[in-house]
Amino acid sequence: MGYEVDIHDLKFQLFDWLPAEDLLGAEKFADWDMENVEMVIDEAVRIAREELGPTNEDGDRIGSHWEDGRVTVPESFKSAYQTVREGGWVGCVSSPEYGGLGLPDLVGAAVNELFAGANLSFSLSSLLTRGTAHLIENFGTDELKATYCERLISGEWTGTMCLTEPQAGSDVGASTSKAEPQDDGSYLISGEKIFITYGEHDMTDNIVHAVLARTPDAPAGTRGLSLFAVPKFRVAADGALGEPNDVYCAGVEHKLGIHGSPTCSIIFGREGACQGFLLGEEGQGMRQMFQMMNSARLEVGLQAAAVAGAAQQAALAYAKERLQMRHWTGGPGQVPIVEHPDVRRMLLSSSAYVQAMRALLLRTAYYIDMAHVAEGEERERYQALVELLTPVCKAWCSDWGFRVTEWCLQVFGGYGYTRDYPAEQYLRDNKIASIYEGTNGIQALDFVARKLPARGGQAVREVLGAAAATAKELAGDDQLGGSARLLGEAVAQIGAILEQVPKRDDGRLIVVLNAVPMLDSFGTLLGAHFLLEQASMASGRLAELLAEKGVDPADARELLESNEDAAFLHNKVQSAMHFCYRALPSVTAQSVAILAGEKTAMEAVF
Ligand SMILES: Cc1cc2nc3c(=O)[nH]c(=O)nc-3n(C[C@H](O)[C@H](O)[C@H](O)COP(=O)(O)OP(=O)(O)OC[C@H]3O[C@@H](n4cnc5c(N)ncnc54)[C@H](O)[C@@H]3O)c2cc1C
């Protein structure tokens, strides 16, 4: 069973729902127009289906292996890497100054969904490489930029992000890795980092690590951390690869999923000879690293949505083929399981959540682009929206992306539990998204403590106001009215939480205790809002299509079953309604507990 994606939905969201064409009118994207962007997406779909998808099982079954400090990845990853590298995909959104394609983040997000859905383990190396290159581009000296940026963005070398240490996971400020300044302006790096994705591998000749370390006399906590570029092999002035830089891989983790992605323990300076180069200023490392982490958080959300989307497509294909039991209305013989109401419920819930995740992620990517091309207050406004939505993209999509893979496995029945089908790999692979790049618990704390109150709550007011306006606009719609009213209620409930909880004596505890439910409610509200906007658009188009064909809407079943566009538009409306009725009430459920100040978890004795 190969990789499949709902390309119809991806293109609808990219090109119809979001104003991609207007974005391409900005000077920054002058090299791109709608036609060549569509060609980029079509080519990315081809690569995902034909070149990356077939390597996904190798990643899982063969995995990555450590021996004597060296790590090997499956052979098929190496040829896939050449394809991705030669196509310029590693730097598809990177700056053309260093050889990147300079595509909008919106298009990059769609490409990332395709590649991560086809092979999550494999796609991680490009994510990290792009991030390392951007850090050097933004904070490196001219010499560092000249040495590393082009070689990373072209994919000749790969990059990593090195924060985690055995005692410093969520608590990055507890890091103890050291950086001693040297007379030549470089630093001697020492310490052990763990869980480093693609920290060592055999796909490229060199690896550039972005490492957080502490200079002598630096203050405790994150304020004392500085950021360094640390190559695996030193690079001579003429760009030639020099001697090894005392970076040793001590092993790889044996994990639940993403077996193809090596998760490495890296010892820097085992022999006291690891040279690192400061990026920016001392003590600014955490702030700088956040630049990489913020885009990585959006990408982790994308990964989860992508794998969930792949699982949904696989489950749908299986449900159309697998015959079991009679039709629920009776009749002779077995029918495909897609006819059974419970299977249909699981399939539509999965599809609706995937569409909602995609909408949230693409809309946020669009805001990132607007924050680059807009000016003055508008730029500030988009930046505030990006900051508010980043933890929601990461945590909401990874929590629900994982649940979708579980529903999809269920559709396969017993076969889903076996290795005969990819459902179990999707489930195992997708679990990581709620853990790395800052666990979802930490994302939620960031959301409630920093992002909601930021700028006097301006961004959250804008988001809630827009959802309320959509609810009001559609409240009288024959088909979407009931869903829109549920959206309106959810807006009111979140508004009540934001207004009432801070006034309580135990408000601070209620906020931290409910950080995850609050983020979850907010993500659900955004998903419903965006799906309703899309449904309203789809419903208008469907009406036009039926009128064109001279088909009465009350008698359209035959056309829906034979016309792909009509079926897509119809399902778009059904998915939005399904999501509003099935997911939005969870906001009410959470608000009951939050507004009542329920805190038994703190009273329980553990
Ligand atoms: C496959 C994989 C790849 C990774 N890749 C990288 C990489 O490339 N680079 C890198 O630097 N790191 C990487 N990591 C590390 C990853 O980011 C950390 O595992 C993660 O940040 C959590 O840290 P921890 O494992 O120490 O968990 P802990 O920090 O010990 O957390 C354990 C639990 O406690 C919760 N918790 C902790 N503190 C709080 C709090 N204040 N309030 C509420 N809950 C809290 C957490 O949410 C979590 O549920 C990777 C990890 C894995 C498994």
The ligand as a MOL file (V3000), in Angstrom:
LIG
                    3D

  0  0  0     0  0            999 V3000
M  V30 BEGIN CTAB
M  V30 COUNTS 53 58 0 0 0
M  V30 BEGIN ATOM
M  V30 1 C 12.9200 10.6290 18.6830 0
M  V30 2 C 13.3580 11.8780 19.3820 0
M  V30 3 C 14.0300 12.8580 18.6530 0
M  V30 4 C 14.4800 14.0160 19.2830 0
M  V30 5 N 15.2210 14.9360 18.5800 0
M  V30 6 C 15.8220 15.9510 19.2520 0
M  V30 7 C 16.7670 16.8000 18.5930 0
M  V30 8 O 17.0210 16.6760 17.3880 0
M  V30 9 N 17.3890 17.7540 19.3270 0
M  V30 10 C 17.1520 17.9320 20.6580 0
M  V30 11 O 17.7550 18.8060 21.2670 0
M  V30 12 N 16.2650 17.1400 21.3160 0
M  V30 13 C 15.6030 16.1590 20.6470 0
M  V30 14 N 14.7120 15.3450 21.3070 0
M  V30 15 C 14.4410 15.5770 22.7200 0
M  V30 16 C 13.0380 16.0840 22.9880 0
M  V30 17 O 12.8760 17.4010 22.5370 0
M  V30 18 C 12.7800 15.8910 24.4920 0
M  V30 19 O 12.6180 14.5070 24.7110 0
M  V30 20 C 11.5840 16.6520 24.9820 0
M  V30 21 O 11.8480 18.0260 24.9380 0
M  V30 22 C 11.1770 16.2570 26.3970 0
M  V30 23 O 12.2560 16.1960 27.2640 0
M  V30 24 P 12.4360 14.8970 28.1930 0
M  V30 25 O 12.4160 13.7220 27.2960 0
M  V30 26 O 13.6110 15.0820 29.0520 0
M  V30 27 O 11.1190 14.8610 29.0500 0
M  V30 28 P 10.8850 15.5910 30.4470 0
M  V30 29 O 11.3010 17.0050 30.3490 0
M  V30 30 O 11.4770 14.7520 31.5110 0
M  V30 31 O 9.3020 15.5420 30.5530 0
M  V30 32 C 8.5810 14.3880 31.0100 0
M  V30 33 C 7.0950 14.7540 31.1520 0
M  V30 34 O 6.9550 15.8140 32.1190 0
M  V30 35 C 6.2530 16.9050 31.5520 0
M  V30 36 N 6.7800 18.1560 32.1150 0
M  V30 37 C 8.0630 18.5230 32.3210 0
M  V30 38 N 8.1150 19.7490 32.8670 0
M  V30 39 C 6.8470 20.1780 32.9990 0
M  V30 40 C 6.2300 21.3810 33.5000 0
M  V30 41 N 6.9430 22.4060 33.9590 0
M  V30 42 N 4.8810 21.4530 33.4950 0
M  V30 43 C 4.1260 20.4610 32.9980 0
M  V30 44 N 4.6540 19.3090 32.5210 0
M  V30 45 C 5.9890 19.1730 32.5170 0
M  V30 46 C 6.4830 16.8050 30.0560 0
M  V30 47 O 5.4600 17.4560 29.3100 0
M  V30 48 C 6.4830 15.2880 29.8630 0
M  V30 49 O 5.1640 14.8420 29.7490 0
M  V30 50 C 14.2100 14.2020 20.6740 0
M  V30 51 C 13.5140 13.2330 21.3830 0
M  V30 52 C 13.1030 12.0810 20.7570 0
M  V30 53 C 12.3980 11.0330 21.5740 0
M  V30 END ATOM
M  V30 BEGIN BOND
M  V30 1 1 1 2
M  V30 2 1 2 3
M  V30 3 2 2 52
M  V30 4 2 3 4
M  V30 5 1 4 5
M  V30 6 1 4 50
M  V30 7 2 5 6
M  V30 8 1 6 7
M  V30 9 1 6 13
M  V30 10 2 7 8
M  V30 11 1 7 9
M  V30 12 1 9 10
M  V30 13 2 10 11
M  V30 14 1 10 12
M  V30 15 2 12 13
M  V30 16 1 13 14
M  V30 17 1 14 15
M  V30 18 1 14 50
M  V30 19 1 15 16
M  V30 20 1 16 17
M  V30 21 1 16 18
M  V30 22 1 18 19
M  V30 23 1 18 20
M  V30 24 1 20 21
M  V30 25 1 20 22
M  V30 26 1 22 23
M  V30 27 1 23 24
M  V30 28 2 24 25
M  V30 29 1 24 26
M  V30 30 1 24 27
M  V30 31 1 27 28
M  V30 32 2 28 29
M  V30 33 1 28 30
M  V30 34 1 28 31
M  V30 35 1 31 32
M  V30 36 1 32 33
M  V30 37 1 33 34
M  V30 38 1 33 48
M  V30 39 1 34 35
M  V30 40 1 35 36
M  V30 41 1 35 46
M  V30 42 1 36 37
M  V30 43 1 36 45
M  V30 44 2 37 38
M  V30 45 1 38 39
M  V30 46 1 39 40
M  V30 47 2 39 45
M  V30 48 1 40 41
M  V30 49 2 40 42
M  V30 50 1 42 43
M  V30 51 2 43 44
M  V30 52 1 44 45
M  V30 53 1 46 47
M  V30 54 1 46 48
M  V30 55 1 48 49
M  V30 56 2 50 51
M  V30 57 1 51 52
M  V30 58 1 52 53
M  V30 END BOND
M  V30 END CTAB
M  END
